[in-house]
Structure formats: C-alpha cells, structure tokens
Amino acid sequence: MQQLKLPSHNNGTHRQKSTDSFTIPQQKERLENLLYQKVQQGEDISPCIEALYYLASKQTTEDQLQVMWAEVVRERSAFNSVQRVIITAFAILGMIAFLNGAFRSVKPSAAVVNPPAVQPH
C-alpha cells in the first residue's frame, strides 16, 4: 500500500502539523478533499477510500471505548458511595455498642437510687 500525502495548506508562517495531531473528523475531511482532487485528476482513489474506512472504524472504536470508560467511572462512583454508607453504618453501630457498654458498667450512686426522704413540716 502506498503512502498517502495530504496536501499542505501551510502558508509558511506555521509549522506543518503531522497527520496524527489532527482529530479524526479533521483527518476525514482532509482525505475527502484529497479524494475529490484525485477523482478530478483521474488518479487511483483506492488508497484514499481504504484510509477513510480505517478512520471510520477507528472513530467507532474510540466511541465504544469512551462509552466503556463512562460505565467504569459510574460503577466506581456507585461502589465508592456504597462503601461510604457501609463504613458509616459500622461506625454508628460501633458507637452504639460502646455507649451501651459504658452506660451498663456505670453503677448509680446510692444518693441517686434512694433520695433522702422529705420531712413534713
């Protein structure tokens, strides 16, 4: 397969960007322009069409990866939320158990249990 060279629109003031730095839609647009030029000049367009098919499949793959990544982020967020709820619940249960034990071990003083009798006047 021969190497495709995209036409340069460089006016001499900017460095020429490599094809990899363009987004897929930009690459597709440039290839479509090149394809149109080749058709007008009567040249072989099969390499351009193969490159367009490749870019279309690459875009589909990137879209699928973005969807998968979004699902992973949502699942991780849900897991973190459930984990926080569980940790909080165990902390509350631990505090209840501690306070229950602390209050059971304290014996009330005799003055509180049997208050002095009130003398009638």
C-alpha positions in Angstrom: 0.0 0.0 0.0 1.5 3.3 -1.0 1.9 6.2 1.5 -0.7 8.9 1.3 0.5 12.5 1.4 -2.1 15.0 2.3 -1.9 18.4 0.6 -0.3 21.1 2.6 -2.2 24.3 3.4 0.9 25.8 5.0 1.4 29.5 4.3 5.0 29.5 5.6 4.2 31.1 8.9 3.2 27.9 10.9 4.9 24.6 11.2 3.4 21.7 9.3 1.4 19.5 11.8 1.8 15.8 11.5 -1.4 13.9 10.5 -1.5 12.3 13.9 -2.2 15.6 15.6 -5.4 16.1 13.8 -8.7 14.8 15.1 -10.4 12.0 13.2 -13.0 14.3 11.7 -10.3 16.7 10.5 -8.4 13.8 9.0 -11.5 12.5 7.3 -12.2 16.0 5.9 -8.7 16.2 4.5 -8.9 12.8 3.0 -12.2 13.6 1.4 -10.7 16.7 -0.1 -7.8 14.7 -1.4 -10.2 12.1 -2.8 -12.1 14.8 -4.6 -8.9 16.1 -6.1 -7.8 12.7 -7.2 -11.2 11.9 -8.8 -10.9 15.2 -10.8 -7.4 14.4 -11.9 -8.4 10.8 -12.8 -5.9 9.2 -10.3 -6.3 6.0 -8.3 -8.5 6.7 -5.3 -8.4 3.2 -3.6 -5.8 4.3 -1.0 -8.0 7.2 0.0 -11.0 5.0 0.3 -9.1 2.5 2.4 -7.9 5.3 4.7 -11.4 6.6 5.0 -12.7 3.1 6.0 -9.8 2.9 8.6 -10.7 6.3 10.1 -14.4 5.4 10.3 -13.6 2.1 12.1 -11.1 4.0 14.4 -13.8 6.5 15.3 -16.3 3.8 16.1 -13.7 2.1 18.3 -12.9 5.3 20.1 -16.6 5.9 20.7 -17.0 2.5 22.1 -14.0 3.0 24.4 -15.5 6.3 25.6 -18.8 4.6 26.4 -17.0 1.8 28.3 -14.9 4.3 30.3 -18.0 6.2 31.3 -19.5 2.9 32.5 -16.4 2.2 34.6 -16.5 5.6 36.1 -20.2 5.3 37.0 -19.6 1.8 38.6 -16.6 3.1 40.5 -18.6 6.1 41.8 -21.5 3.8 42.9 -19.1 1.4 44.6 -17.5 4.3 46.5 -20.9 5.6 47.6 -21.9 2.1 48.9 -18.6 1.8 50.6 -19.1 5.1 52.4 -22.6 4.1 53.5 -21.3 0.8 54.9 -18.4 2.4 56.7 -20.7 5.0 58.3 -23.2 2.3 59.3 -20.5 0.3 61.1 -19.2 3.4 62.8 -22.6 4.1 64.1 -23.1 0.5 65.3 -19.7 0.7 67.0 -20.6 3.9 68.8 -23.9 2.4 70.0 -22.2 -0.7 71.2 -19.5 1.3 73.0 -22.0 3.7 74.6 -24.3 0.8 75.6 -21.4 -1.0 77.4 -20.2 2.2 79.0 -23.7 3.0 80.5 -24.2 -0.6 81.7 -20.9 -0.6 83.6 -21.7 2.6 85.5 -23.4 1.9 88.8 -25.7 4.6 90.0 -24.7 6.1 93.4 -26.9 5.4 96.5 -27.9 9.0 96.7 -29.5 8.9 93.3 -31.2 5.5 93.8 -32.6 6.3 97.3 -33.1 10.1 97.6 -33.4 11.4 101.1 -37.0 11.4 102.4 -38.7 14.7 102.5 -39.6 15.6 106.1 -43.1 17.1 106.6 -43.1 20.5 108.5 
